[in-house]
Every structure is written in C-alpha cells, then in structure tokens.
Amino acid sequence: MAGIQEILTLLIIIIAIFLVPRMLPRGKTGTKPPKKWTTLSGRMRIAITLSVMTPMTAALLLKPWHHNLIGFISVGIAPVAAGWAIFWIASGFKKPNSH
C-alpha cells in the first residue's frame, strides 16, 4: 500500500499539472493584457486550502496505507474532486462562449 509520502507527492504533482501551465507566459502576444494568476480571491484561497487539508486529514485519520482505502477515497478524495468538478462546470456557464 502507498504511504502518506506517496499520496502527498501525487497530490503535489496533480496540483502542479494544473497550475504551472497557467503561470508560464503564452507564446503569442496579442492585444489582450495577460491575466493575473498571482492574485486569488478569498473564496479561491479557502477552496485550495480545503482541497489540500481534506485528503491530508482523511489520510491521517483513516490510514489508507494500512487498510480502508475505499473509505479514504470516499471521504478524502471524492468530495474534493466533486467540489472542483462542480466549480468547473458552474464557471463554464458563467463565461460567455468565444465561439
């Protein structure tokens, strides 16, 4: 079974996959000013913090590396994934289509 270090390493890699491309400058220079990704709203900071703390707390309490992997997935990972999925879908309806 995977230890807490492996789980946290995977979590960091997943976060890096989503954040690093947004931080890097784009190849094209258009008339639009680049978006500022360095300033996050208070709600977004709370969401990111809860997204990290929920799996860590579930891992410490349920110890999925010994047993209870299904419980860890349903209590630690599934709520975070569902929350971000709902946020992603809702933000798609808020923005006007560019097509």
VOMI-672227 format. One record per atom (N, C-alpha, C): residue in one letter; residue number from 1; x, y, z. Coordinates in nm, 3 decimals. Example, Ala and Ser with C-alpha at 12.3 -4.5 7.8 and 13.67 -1.06 7.14 Angstrom:
<rs>
+------+-----+---------+---------+---------+
! rest !  nr !       X !       Y !       Z !
+------+-----+---------+---------+---------+
!    A !   1 !   1.319 !  -0.569 !   0.780 !
!    A !   1 !   1.230 !  -0.450 !   0.780 !
!    A !   1 !   1.320 !  -0.330 !   0.780 !
!    S !   2 !   1.285 !  -0.225 !   0.708 !
!    S !   2 !   1.367 !  -0.106 !   0.714 !
!    S !   2 !   1.290 !   0.003 !   0.787 !
+------+-----+---------+---------+---------+
</rs>
This chain:
<rs>
+------+-----+---------+---------+---------+
! rest !  nr !       X !       Y !       Z !
+------+-----+---------+---------+---------+
!    M !   1 !   0.083 !  -0.118 !   0.000 !
!    M !   1 !   0.000 !   0.000 !   0.000 !
!    M !   1 !   0.088 !   0.125 !   0.000 !
!    A !   2 !   0.033 !   0.230 !  -0.055 !
!    A !   2 !   0.108 !   0.355 !  -0.065 !
!    A !   2 !   0.112 !   0.426 !   0.071 !
!    G !   3 !   0.224 !   0.485 !   0.100 !
!    G !   3 !   0.239 !   0.561 !   0.223 !
!    G !   3 !   0.191 !   0.703 !   0.206 !
!    I !   4 !   0.192 !   0.777 !   0.313 !
!    I !   4 !   0.145 !   0.915 !   0.311 !
!    I !   4 !   0.233 !   1.002 !   0.221 !
!    Q !   5 !   0.361 !   0.971 !   0.213 !
!    Q !   5 !   0.450 !   1.049 !   0.127 !
!    Q !   5 !   0.415 !   1.031 !  -0.020 !
!    E !   6 !   0.382 !   0.908 !  -0.058 !
!    E !   6 !   0.346 !   0.885 !  -0.198 !
!    E !   6 !   0.215 !   0.956 !  -0.232 !
!    I !   7 !   0.120 !   0.954 !  -0.140 !
!    I !   7 !  -0.008 !   1.019 !  -0.164 !
!    I !   7 !   0.011 !   1.170 !  -0.176 !
!    L !   8 !   0.090 !   1.228 !  -0.087 !
!    L !   8 !   0.114 !   1.373 !  -0.093 !
!    L !   8 !   0.195 !   1.411 !  -0.217 !
!    T !   9 !   0.288 !   1.324 !  -0.258 !
!    T !   9 !   0.365 !   1.350 !  -0.379 !
!    T !   9 !   0.274 !   1.352 !  -0.501 !
!    L !  10 !   0.183 !   1.257 !  -0.510 !
!    L !  10 !   0.087 !   1.256 !  -0.621 !
!    L !  10 !  -0.001 !   1.380 !  -0.618 !
!    L !  11 !  -0.042 !   1.422 !  -0.501 !
!    L !  11 !  -0.125 !   1.541 !  -0.488 !
!    L !  11 !  -0.050 !   1.665 !  -0.537 !
!    I !  12 !   0.076 !   1.677 !  -0.502 !
!    I !  12 !   0.158 !   1.791 !  -0.546 !
!    I !  12 !   0.176 !   1.788 !  -0.697 !
!    I !  13 !   0.198 !   1.670 !  -0.754 !
!    I !  13 !   0.215 !   1.658 !  -0.899 !
!    I !  13 !   0.087 !   1.700 !  -0.970 !
!    I !  14 !  -0.028 !   1.656 !  -0.920 !
!    I !  14 !  -0.155 !   1.691 !  -0.983 !
!    I !  14 !  -0.178 !   1.842 !  -0.977 !
!    I !  15 !  -0.150 !   1.902 !  -0.863 !
!    I !  15 !  -0.166 !   2.047 !  -0.849 !
!    I !  15 !  -0.072 !   2.120 !  -0.944 !
!    A !  16 !   0.052 !   2.071 !  -0.956 !
!    A !  16 !   0.149 !   2.135 !  -1.044 !
!    A !  16 !   0.107 !   2.125 !  -1.191 !
!    I !  17 !   0.044 !   2.014 !  -1.230 !
!    I !  17 !   0.000 !   1.999 !  -1.367 !
!    I !  17 !  -0.102 !   2.106 !  -1.404 !
!    F !  18 !  -0.187 !   2.143 !  -1.309 !
!    F !  18 !  -0.288 !   2.243 !  -1.338 !
!    F !  18 !  -0.238 !   2.386 !  -1.321 !
!    L !  19 !  -0.147 !   2.412 !  -1.229 !
!    L !  19 !  -0.106 !   2.549 !  -1.201 !
!    L !  19 !   0.012 !   2.598 !  -1.285 !
!    V !  20 !   0.109 !   2.512 !  -1.314 !
!    V !  20 !   0.230 !   2.557 !  -1.383 !
!    V !  20 !   0.199 !   2.609 !  -1.523 !
!    P !  21 !   0.117 !   2.542 !  -1.605 !
!    P !  21 !   0.089 !   2.599 !  -1.738 !
!    P !  21 !   0.022 !   2.735 !  -1.732 !
!    R !  22 !  -0.053 !   2.763 !  -1.628 !
!    R !  22 !  -0.119 !   2.893 !  -1.617 !
!    R !  22 !  -0.021 !   3.002 !  -1.575 !
!    M !  23 !   0.087 !   2.965 !  -1.510 !
!    M !  23 !   0.185 !   3.064 !  -1.465 !
!    M !  23 !   0.284 !   3.101 !  -1.576 !
!    L !  24 !   0.306 !   3.009 !  -1.670 !
!    L !  24 !   0.403 !   3.034 !  -1.776 !
!    L !  24 !   0.345 !   3.130 !  -1.879 !
!    P !  25 !   0.432 !   3.215 !  -1.938 !
!    P !  25 !   0.381 !   3.309 !  -2.039 !
!    P !  25 !   0.342 !   3.235 !  -2.167 !
!    R !  26 !   0.242 !   3.287 !  -2.234 !
!    R !  26 !   0.195 !   3.228 !  -2.360 !
!    R !  26 !   0.289 !   3.267 !  -2.473 !
!    G !  27 !   0.291 !   3.190 !  -2.578 !
!    G !  27 !   0.378 !   3.217 !  -2.693 !
!    G !  27 !   0.334 !   3.337 !  -2.774 !
!    K !  28 !   0.202 !   3.357 !  -2.789 !
!    K !  28 !   0.150 !   3.467 !  -2.868 !
!    K !  28 !   0.139 !   3.593 !  -2.782 !
!    T !  29 !   0.169 !   3.705 !  -2.845 !
!    T !  29 !   0.148 !   3.833 !  -2.777 !
!    T !  29 !   0.037 !   3.905 !  -2.851 !
!    G !  30 !  -0.079 !   3.910 !  -2.795 !
!    G !  30 !  -0.194 !   3.974 !  -2.859 !
!    G !  30 !  -0.223 !   4.108 !  -2.795 !
!    T !  31 !  -0.340 !   4.158 !  -2.829 !
!    T !  31 !  -0.380 !   4.288 !  -2.775 !
!    T !  31 !  -0.437 !   4.276 !  -2.635 !
!    K !  32 !  -0.477 !   4.154 !  -2.596 !
!    K !  32 !  -0.532 !   4.136 !  -2.463 !
!    K !  32 !  -0.421 !   4.139 !  -2.359 !
!    P !  33 !  -0.444 !   4.206 !  -2.248 !
!    P !  33 !  -0.343 !   4.201 !  -2.142 !
!    P !  33 !  -0.346 !   4.061 !  -2.078 !
!    P !  34 !  -0.232 !   4.013 !  -2.033 !
!    P !  34 !  -0.229 !   3.880 !  -1.971 !
!    P !  34 !  -0.305 !   3.880 !  -1.839 !
!    K !  35 !  -0.368 !   3.769 !  -1.810 !
!    K !  35 !  -0.442 !   3.758 !  -1.686 !
!    K !  35 !  -0.345 !   3.745 !  -1.570 !
!    K !  36 !  -0.385 !   3.800 !  -1.457 !
!    K !  36 !  -0.302 !   3.791 !  -1.337 !
!    K !  36 !  -0.347 !   3.670 !  -1.257 !
!    W !  37 !  -0.265 !   3.568 !  -1.251 !
!    W !  37 !  -0.297 !   3.448 !  -1.175 !
!    W !  37 !  -0.236 !   3.454 !  -1.036 !
!    T !  38 !  -0.164 !   3.560 !  -1.007 !
!    T !  38 !  -0.099 !   3.567 !  -0.876 !
!    T !  38 !  -0.195 !   3.615 !  -0.768 !
!    T !  39 !  -0.299 !   3.687 !  -0.807 !
!    T !  39 !  -0.393 !   3.733 !  -0.706 !
!    T !  39 !  -0.514 !   3.640 !  -0.705 !
!    L !  40 !  -0.539 !   3.581 !  -0.592 !
!    L !  40 !  -0.651 !   3.490 !  -0.575 !
!    L !  40 !  -0.752 !   3.553 !  -0.480 !
!    S !  41 !  -0.878 !   3.527 !  -0.507 !
!    S !  41 !  -0.981 !   3.579 !  -0.417 !
!    S !  41 !  -0.979 !   3.500 !  -0.287 !
!    G !  42 !  -1.047 !   3.551 !  -0.188 !
!    G !  42 !  -1.055 !   3.483 !  -0.060 !
!    G !  42 !  -1.123 !   3.348 !  -0.071 !
!    R !  43 !  -1.229 !   3.342 !  -0.152 !
!    R !  43 !  -1.301 !   3.215 !  -0.170 !
!    R !  43 !  -1.211 !   3.111 !  -0.236 !
!    M !  44 !  -1.132 !   3.154 !  -0.335 !
!    M !  44 !  -1.043 !   3.059 !  -0.402 !
!    M !  44 !  -0.934 !   3.010 !  -0.307 !
!    R !  45 !  -0.884 !   3.097 !  -0.223 !
!    R !  45 !  -0.783 !   3.055 !  -0.124 !
!    R !  45 !  -0.840 !   2.955 !  -0.025 !
!    I !  46 !  -0.966 !   2.976 !   0.018 !
!    I !  46 !  -1.031 !   2.881 !   0.108 !
!    I !  46 !  -1.050 !   2.748 !   0.037 !
!    A !  47 !  -1.092 !   2.752 !  -0.089 !
!    A !  47 !  -1.115 !   2.629 !  -0.165 !
!    A !  47 !  -0.986 !   2.549 !  -0.183 !
!    I !  48 !  -0.877 !   2.616 !  -0.214 !
!    I !  48 !  -0.750 !   2.546 !  -0.231 !
!    I !  48 !  -0.703 !   2.488 !  -0.099 !
!    T !  49 !  -0.715 !   2.564 !   0.008 !
!    T !  49 !  -0.674 !   2.515 !   0.140 !
!    T !  49 !  -0.755 !   2.393 !   0.181 !
!    L !  50 !  -0.886 !   2.398 !   0.163 !
!    L !  50 !  -0.970 !   2.284 !   0.197 !
!    L !  50 !  -0.941 !   2.164 !   0.107 !
!    S !  51 !  -0.905 !   2.191 !  -0.019 !
!    S !  51 !  -0.873 !   2.082 !  -0.110 !
!    S !  51 !  -0.746 !   2.007 !  -0.069 !
!    V !  52 !  -0.657 !   2.075 !  -0.003 !
!    V !  52 !  -0.535 !   2.010 !   0.045 !
!    V !  52 !  -0.556 !   1.947 !   0.182 !
!    M !  53 !  -0.626 !   2.020 !   0.267 !
!    M !  53 !  -0.643 !   1.973 !   0.405 !
!    M !  53 !  -0.737 !   1.852 !   0.417 !
!    T !  54 !  -0.840 !   1.844 !   0.333 !
!    T !  54 !  -0.935 !   1.733 !   0.343 !
!    T !  54 !  -0.868 !   1.597 !   0.320 !
!    P !  55 !  -0.794 !   1.577 !   0.210 !
!    P !  55 !  -0.728 !   1.446 !   0.194 !
!    P !  55 !  -0.620 !   1.420 !   0.299 !
!    M !  56 !  -0.550 !   1.527 !   0.342 !
!    M !  56 !  -0.447 !   1.506 !   0.443 !
!    M !  56 !  -0.509 !   1.462 !   0.575 !
!    T !  57 !  -0.618 !   1.526 !   0.616 !
!    T !  57 !  -0.685 !   1.488 !   0.740 !
!    T !  57 !  -0.743 !   1.349 !   0.730 !
!    A !  58 !  -0.805 !   1.317 !   0.617 !
!    A !  58 !  -0.860 !   1.183 !   0.598 !
!    A !  58 !  -0.750 !   1.078 !   0.599 !
!    A !  59 !  -0.635 !   1.110 !   0.542 !
!    A !  59 !  -0.524 !   1.015 !   0.541 !
!    A !  59 !  -0.470 !   0.992 !   0.683 !
!    L !  60 !  -0.461 !   1.098 !   0.761 !
!    L !  60 !  -0.411 !   1.082 !   0.897 !
!    L !  60 !  -0.509 !   1.004 !   0.985 !
!    L !  61 !  -0.638 !   1.024 !   0.965 !
!    L !  61 !  -0.736 !   0.956 !   1.047 !
!    L !  61 !  -0.764 !   0.813 !   1.002 !
!    L !  62 !  -0.771 !   0.791 !   0.871 !
!    L !  62 !  -0.811 !   0.660 !   0.820 !
!    L !  62 !  -0.693 !   0.568 !   0.789 !
!    K !  63 !  -0.572 !   0.622 !   0.778 !
!    K !  63 !  -0.451 !   0.546 !   0.749 !
!    K !  63 !  -0.474 !   0.448 !   0.632 !
!    P !  64 !  -0.490 !   0.502 !   0.511 !
!    P !  64 !  -0.520 !   0.416 !   0.396 !
!    P !  64 !  -0.404 !   0.326 !   0.356 !
!    W !  65 !  -0.283 !   0.353 !   0.402 !
!    W !  65 !  -0.170 !   0.267 !   0.369 !
!    W !  65 !  -0.175 !   0.136 !   0.447 !
!    H !  66 !  -0.252 !   0.129 !   0.553 !
!    H !  66 !  -0.270 !   0.004 !   0.627 !
!    H !  66 !  -0.393 !  -0.071 !   0.578 !
!    H !  67 !  -0.503 !  -0.004 !   0.568 !
!    H !  67 !  -0.629 !  -0.060 !   0.522 !
!    H !  67 !  -0.725 !   0.056 !   0.498 !
!    N !  68 !  -0.850 !   0.027 !   0.464 !
!    N !  68 !  -0.954 !   0.128 !   0.450 !
!    N !  68 !  -0.926 !   0.227 !   0.336 !
!    L !  69 !  -0.879 !   0.176 !   0.224 !
!    L !  69 !  -0.852 !   0.261 !   0.108 !
!    L !  69 !  -0.982 !   0.315 !   0.049 !
!    I !  70 !  -1.085 !   0.233 !   0.046 !
!    I !  70 !  -1.215 !   0.276 !  -0.008 !
!    I !  70 !  -1.272 !   0.391 !   0.078 !
!    G !  71 !  -1.260 !   0.379 !   0.209 !
!    G !  71 !  -1.307 !   0.486 !   0.297 !
!    G !  71 !  -1.231 !   0.616 !   0.275 !
!    F !  72 !  -1.101 !   0.605 !   0.254 !
!    F !  72 !  -1.019 !   0.724 !   0.228 !
!    F !  72 !  -1.060 !   0.790 !   0.097 !
!    I !  73 !  -1.083 !   0.709 !  -0.005 !
!    I !  73 !  -1.122 !   0.766 !  -0.134 !
!    I !  73 !  -1.258 !   0.835 !  -0.123 !
!    S !  74 !  -1.353 !   0.771 !  -0.052 !
!    S !  74 !  -1.486 !   0.830 !  -0.044 !
!    S !  74 !  -1.494 !   0.948 !   0.053 !
!    V !  75 !  -1.408 !   0.955 !   0.152 !
!    V !  75 !  -1.412 !   1.066 !   0.248 !
!    V !  75 !  -1.308 !   1.173 !   0.215 !
!    G !  76 !  -1.192 !   1.134 !   0.163 !
!    G !  76 !  -1.084 !   1.229 !   0.142 !
!    G !  76 !  -1.071 !   1.283 !   0.002 !
!    I !  77 !  -1.091 !   1.198 !  -0.098 !
!    I !  77 !  -1.064 !   1.240 !  -0.235 !
!    I !  77 !  -1.191 !   1.274 !  -0.312 !
!    A !  78 !  -1.295 !   1.193 !  -0.298 !
!    A !  78 !  -1.418 !   1.213 !  -0.376 !
!    A !  78 !  -1.485 !   1.349 !  -0.350 !
!    P !  79 !  -1.495 !   1.396 !  -0.224 !
!    P !  79 !  -1.557 !   1.528 !  -0.205 !
!    P !  79 !  -1.478 !   1.642 !  -0.269 !
!    V !  80 !  -1.346 !   1.631 !  -0.266 !
!    V !  80 !  -1.263 !   1.736 !  -0.327 !
!    V !  80 !  -1.280 !   1.734 !  -0.478 !
!    A !  81 !  -1.277 !   1.614 !  -0.537 !
!    A !  81 !  -1.294 !   1.603 !  -0.682 !
!    A !  81 !  -1.433 !   1.650 !  -0.724 !
!    A !  82 !  -1.536 !   1.615 !  -0.649 !
!    A !  82 !  -1.672 !   1.658 !  -0.681 !
!    A !  82 !  -1.686 !   1.809 !  -0.668 !
!    G !  83 !  -1.627 !   1.867 !  -0.565 !
!    G !  83 !  -1.635 !   2.012 !  -0.547 !
!    G !  83 !  -1.571 !   2.089 !  -0.660 !
!    W !  84 !  -1.451 !   2.046 !  -0.702 !
!    W !  84 !  -1.384 !   2.114 !  -0.812 !
!    W !  84 !  -1.455 !   2.089 !  -0.944 !
!    A !  85 !  -1.516 !   1.972 !  -0.960 !
!    A !  85 !  -1.592 !   1.945 !  -1.082 !
!    A !  85 !  -1.713 !   2.037 !  -1.090 !
!    I !  86 !  -1.783 !   2.055 !  -0.980 !
!    I !  86 !  -1.899 !   2.145 !  -0.977 !
!    I !  86 !  -1.855 !   2.289 !  -1.005 !
!    F !  87 !  -1.744 !   2.330 !  -0.945 !
!    F !  87 !  -1.692 !   2.465 !  -0.969 !
!    F !  87 !  -1.656 !   2.484 !  -1.116 !
!    W !  88 !  -1.593 !   2.384 !  -1.176 !
!    W !  88 !  -1.550 !   2.390 !  -1.315 !
!    W !  88 !  -1.671 !   2.401 !  -1.407 !
!    I !  89 !  -1.774 !   2.320 !  -1.380 !
!    I !  89 !  -1.895 !   2.322 !  -1.462 !
!    I !  89 !  -1.967 !   2.456 !  -1.446 !
!    A !  90 !  -1.980 !   2.504 !  -1.322 !
!    A !  90 !  -2.050 !   2.630 !  -1.298 !
!    A !  90 !  -1.976 !   2.748 !  -1.360 !
!    S !  91 !  -1.845 !   2.748 !  -1.356 !
!    S !  91 !  -1.770 !   2.859 !  -1.416 !
!    S !  91 !  -1.780 !   2.856 !  -1.568 !
!    G !  92 !  -1.805 !   2.739 !  -1.626 !
!    G !  92 !  -1.825 !   2.731 !  -1.771 !
!    G !  92 !  -1.955 !   2.797 !  -1.814 !
!    F !  93 !  -2.057 !   2.794 !  -1.729 !
!    F !  93 !  -2.184 !   2.859 !  -1.761 !
!    F !  93 !  -2.178 !   3.009 !  -1.739 !
!    K !  94 !  -2.090 !   3.056 !  -1.653 !
!    K !  94 !  -2.081 !   3.199 !  -1.625 !
!    K !  94 !  -2.011 !   3.276 !  -1.736 !
!    K !  95 !  -1.912 !   3.214 !  -1.800 !
!    K !  95 !  -1.834 !   3.283 !  -1.902 !
!    K !  95 !  -1.905 !   3.276 !  -2.036 !
!    P !  96 !  -1.903 !   3.386 !  -2.113 !
!    P !  96 !  -1.964 !   3.381 !  -2.248 !
!    P !  96 !  -1.878 !   3.298 !  -2.342 !
!    N !  97 !  -1.944 !   3.232 !  -2.434 !
!    N !  97 !  -1.871 !   3.149 !  -2.531 !
!    N !  97 !  -1.796 !   3.237 !  -2.629 !
!    S !  98 !  -1.674 !   3.198 !  -2.660 !
!    S !  98 !  -1.593 !   3.274 !  -2.754 !
!    S !  98 !  -1.608 !   3.221 !  -2.896 !
!    H !  99 !  -1.686 !   3.115 !  -2.916 !
!    H !  99 !  -1.702 !   3.054 !  -3.048 !
!    H !  99 !  -1.819 !   3.112 !  -3.122 !
+------+-----+---------+---------+---------+
</rs>
